Amino acid sequence: MVHGLGGSHLSNYLVRISHKLNYLGIRTFRVDLRGCGAGESLAKRPFHAGCSDDIAQCVETVSAMCLGSPITLNGYSMGANIVLKLAGEIGGGRLGGVDSVIAVAPPIDLGYCCRNIGRGFNRLYDWDFSRRLVRMVEGRLEIDENCYDGFRFMEKPGRIVDFDTIFTAPQCGFESAEDYYTKASAARVLADIRVPGLILTADDDSVIPLEIFQMHPRSGSVDLEITRGGGHLGFIAPRSLVPDRRWMDQRVVEWISNLDGPKKLVTI
């Protein structure tokens, strides 16, 4: 399970969904991306939206711990782009026990999403995300002032594209923000995914515009489910449908638990 921007293994949605999967006897592993959560003081370089190589290492570790166990890649928002990118890079090959992928609200076209988030009311998200990113970098530098080759913000960026231009691209080996968005976007490899997959997104998500899923072809093994309402990782339902109102949790748990064949799902 891979968290979104500004999250960690303690993100509420990861904790909730992992508990529900555990209740059904399904093991879960919640990943901290570089510099996040328990790994805040350990990373020598930052995470980025295309760091599928890091998740591949996690898969290999889990596969060694759980020999023969099938593995579902499960990501949310930025983490959803990462798991789709990894599934596409695997293609028809094998990586550990990976046999499926489920991605919730994935920004599969990072450049398009960044332009979208900078428009109108969406700019509130742009400002909030960039502020979180700046805090993360500054927090890491407080622990180790020599981290990131002595990088310092001369001026704090107020937009994600500015942050990626100033920090992400140079620190992660990309020529520019646009080069980063192009190479890190899962859209490039969606058509190469060969394992069963599900993309879940909402028609009113301010961060992830629906048109990106029409612009880029995807594999026939990956279903696209668009809900009416739900926002960005919201998906709140009436209690008559889901007792705790967390429809997203229920859908993810249902999909994963039914991978080896439909079964009756206990509402938890």
C-alpha positions in Angstrom: 0.0 0.0 0.0 1.5 3.3 -1.1 0.4 6.7 0.3 -0.2 10.0 -1.5 1.6 13.3 -1.4 2.2 14.5 2.2 1.2 11.1 3.6 2.9 8.2 5.2 2.2 4.7 6.5 0.1 6.4 9.2 -2.3 8.1 6.7 -5.8 7.5 7.9 -7.0 5.8 4.7 -4.0 3.3 4.8 -4.6 2.5 8.4 -8.3 2.0 8.0 -8.1 -0.1 4.8 -5.2 -2.3 6.1 -7.2 -3.1 9.3 -10.2 -4.1 7.2 -8.1 -6.3 4.9 -6.4 -7.8 8.0 -9.8 -8.7 9.4 -10.4 -10.8 6.3 -7.1 -12.5 6.7 -5.2 -10.5 4.1 -1.7 -9.4 5.0 -0.8 -5.7 4.3 2.4 -3.8 4.1 2.2 0.0 4.3 5.1 1.7 2.6 6.8 5.0 3.6 8.2 6.7 0.6 11.7 8.2 1.0 11.7 10.9 3.7 8.2 10.2 4.9 6.9 8.7 8.1 9.4 6.3 9.8 11.9 7.1 7.0 12.0 10.8 7.6 15.6 10.9 8.9 16.9 8.0 6.7 16.6 9.1 3.1 19.6 10.3 1.2 17.5 11.5 -1.7 13.9 12.5 -2.0 10.9 10.6 -3.3 9.1 11.6 -6.5 5.9 10.6 -8.3 7.6 8.2 -10.5 9.8 6.3 -8.0 8.6 2.9 -9.0 12.1 1.5 -8.5 11.7 2.0 -4.8 8.4 0.1 -4.7 10.0 -2.7 -6.8 12.5 -3.1 -4.0 9.7 -3.2 -1.5 8.0 -5.9 -3.5 11.2 -8.0 -3.7 11.5 -7.7 0.1 7.9 -8.7 0.8 8.2 -11.6 -1.7 11.2 -12.9 0.2 9.4 -12.7 3.5 6.2 -14.3 2.1 7.3 -17.0 -0.3 4.7 -17.9 -2.9 2.2 -15.2 -1.8 0.4 -13.2 -4.5 0.8 -9.4 -4.1 -1.6 -6.6 -5.0 0.0 -3.2 -5.6 -2.3 -0.7 -4.0 -1.7 3.1 -4.3 -3.5 6.3 -3.6 -3.2 9.6 -5.4 0.6 10.1 -6.1 1.1 6.5 -4.8 -1.5 5.3 -7.3 0.6 6.7 -10.2 3.6 5.0 -8.8 2.0 1.5 -8.6 0.5 1.8 -12.1 3.9 2.9 -13.5 5.5 -0.2 -11.9 2.8 -2.5 -13.2 3.3 -1.2 -16.7 7.1 -1.5 -16.4 6.7 -5.1 -15.3 4.5 -5.7 -18.4 4.3 -9.4 -19.2 7.2 -10.3 -17.0 7.3 -11.0 -13.3 8.3 -9.2 -10.1 8.0 -11.2 -7.0 4.4 -12.2 -6.5 2.7 -9.2 -8.1 -0.5 -10.3 -9.8 -2.8 -7.3 -9.6 -2.9 -3.5 -9.1 -5.5 -1.1 -7.8 -5.0 2.6 -8.0 -7.3 5.3 -6.4 -7.3 8.8 -8.0 -4.0 8.4 -9.9 -2.5 11.5 -11.6 -1.4 9.4 -14.6 -0.5 12.5 -16.6 1.5 14.6 -14.1 2.0 17.6 -16.4 -1.7 17.9 -17.2 -2.7 17.5 -13.6 -0.3 20.2 -12.5 -1.7 22.6 -15.1 -5.3 21.6 -13.9 -4.5 22.2 -10.3 -3.3 25.7 -11.0 -6.7 26.8 -12.3 -9.5 28.6 -10.4 -10.6 27.0 -7.1 -8.1 24.2 -7.6 -5.3 26.6 -6.8 -6.1 26.0 -3.1 -4.9 22.4 -3.6 -1.8 23.7 -5.5 -0.9 26.0 -2.6 -1.6 23.3 0.1 0.4 20.6 -1.6 3.4 22.9 -2.4 3.4 24.1 1.3 3.5 20.5 2.5 6.4 19.7 0.2 8.4 22.7 1.4 7.8 21.7 5.0 9.0 18.2 4.3 12.2 19.4 2.7 12.9 21.9 5.5 12.1 19.3 8.1 14.7 16.9 6.5 17.3 19.7 6.4 16.8 20.4 10.1 17.8 16.8 10.8 20.8 16.9 8.4 21.8 20.3 7.0 24.1 18.6 4.4 21.3 16.6 3.0 20.3 17.3 -0.7 23.8 18.6 -1.4 23.3 21.7 0.8 20.1 22.8 -1.0 18.3 25.8 0.4 15.1 27.6 -0.7 16.0 31.1 -1.8 12.3 31.7 -2.2 9.6 29.3 -1.1 7.5 28.1 -4.1 3.7 28.5 -3.9 2.9 26.1 -6.7 3.8 22.5 -7.3 5.3 23.2 -10.7 7.6 25.8 -9.1 8.6 23.3 -6.4 9.3 20.7 -9.0 11.4 23.1 -11.1 13.5 24.3 -8.1 13.8 21.0 -6.2 12.4 17.8 -7.6 13.8 17.9 -11.1 17.4 18.7 -10.1 17.5 16.6 -7.0 16.1 13.5 -8.7 18.1 13.7 -11.9 15.6 15.2 -14.4 16.4 18.0 -16.8 13.3 20.1 -15.9 9.9 19.8 -14.4 8.4 18.9 -17.8 11.0 16.2 -18.2 10.1 14.9 -14.8 6.4 14.9 -15.5 6.9 13.1 -18.9 9.2 10.4 -17.5 7.4 9.8 -14.2 3.8 9.7 -15.5 2.1 6.2 -15.6 0.3 7.2 -18.8 3.4 6.2 -20.8 3.0 2.5 -19.7 -0.7 2.0 -19.0 -1.1 0.0 -22.2 1.7 -2.4 -21.1 0.0 -3.6 -17.9 -0.8 -7.3 -18.1 -2.1 -8.1 -14.6 -5.7 -7.5 -13.6 -6.1 -3.9 -12.5 -8.7 -1.3 -11.3 -8.5 2.5 -11.5 -11.0 4.2 -9.2 -11.6 7.9 -9.6 -14.4 10.5 -9.1 -16.0 12.7 -11.6 -15.6 15.8 -9.4 -12.0 15.3 -8.3 -10.3 18.7 -8.3 -6.8 17.2 -8.6 -7.4 14.4 -11.2 -9.4 15.6 -14.2 -11.4 12.9 -16.0 -10.1 13.7 -19.4 -6.7 12.3 -18.7 -8.2 8.8 -18.8 -9.6 9.5 -22.3 -6.4 11.0 -23.5 -4.2 7.9 -22.8 -4.8 4.3 -23.8 -4.8 1.6 -21.2 -4.5 -2.1 -21.2 -7.6 -4.2 -21.6 -6.7 -5.9 -18.2 -7.3 -2.6 -16.4 -10.9 -1.5 -15.6 -11.7 2.2 -15.1 -14.4 2.9 -12.5 -15.7 6.5 -12.3 -18.0 7.4 -9.4 -20.5 10.3 -9.4 -19.0 12.4 -6.6 -16.2 11.5 -4.2 -13.8 14.3 -4.7 -10.1 13.5 -4.1 -10.0 10.4 -1.9 -13.3 11.3 -0.3 -16.0 8.8 -1.5 -18.3 9.2 1.5 -21.5 7.1 1.2 -24.8 7.1 3.2 -24.7 4.8 6.3 -27.5 2.8 4.6 -24.9 1.6 2.1 -21.7 1.5 4.2 -22.0 1.6 8.0 -18.8 3.7 8.5 -19.6 5.8 5.4 -16.1 5.0 4.0 -17.2 3.8 0.5 -13.6 3.9 -0.8 -12.4 1.5 1.9 -15.3 -0.9 1.1 -14.6 -0.9 -2.6 -10.9 -1.5 -2.3 -11.4 -4.3 0.2 -14.1 -5.9 -2.0 -12.0 -5.8 -5.1 -8.9 -7.2 -3.5 -10.8 -9.9 -1.6 -12.5 -11.1 -4.8 -9.3 -11.5 -6.8 -9.4 -15.3 -6.5 -13.2 -15.4 -7.2 -16.3 -13.6 -6.0 -17.2 -14.2 -2.4 -19.6 -12.7 0.1 -18.0 -9.7 1.7 -18.7 -9.0 5.3 -19.4 -5.3 6.0 -17.0 -4.1 8.6 
